[in-house]
Amino acid sequence: MERSHAERRFRALFDTHRRLVLGYALRRVDEPADAADVVAETFLVVWRRLGEVPEGDAARAWLLAVARRVLANQRRGERRRSGLSDRLAAELTVAVPAEPEDGVIRRALARLSDEDRELLLLAGWEGLSPSEIAVATGTLGVTVRSRLHRARRRLRAELTTLGWEGEPATIRTIAQETVA
């Protein structure tokens, strides 16, 4: 099929049937955005298989069959994602049990600058040495050491402000154990 003829045919199919496909999808999903995804995917299939789309009124049934399969694929994907998310949440609950002070620590980390938080997490969570952090961030090692020292000092100050009374030496452990 010639490109300009194919584009005209596709536009005609889209203009004629987009509301039909959208209505079909809207009646079967909870979120309008999901319906828009069904319409987009359906017409992507139409473009790829334009030569197979029947002429005239038969196109309606063909388009709805495609939309039905797109919707089924969307639902299967959502079930897989949901199942994976549930399994991951269960594993994380076991792997990283919540501590009573967890909320205070998270709030203190959240109050730091992005740079301070990143340095603390690279040191604590990822277990990187200052020289390894220097490589990861593209910064000189001596600069990382001084920034890391200041970041730990600011974290201790934030923790104190929030009423945390843990040992200052546990800052590395705190970042390692409580931030995912």
Summary of the structure (lengths in Angstrom):
residues: 180
radius of gyration: 27.3
end to end distance: 53.1
largest distance: 76.6
contacts: 481
relative contact order: 0.09
helix: 79%
strand: 0%
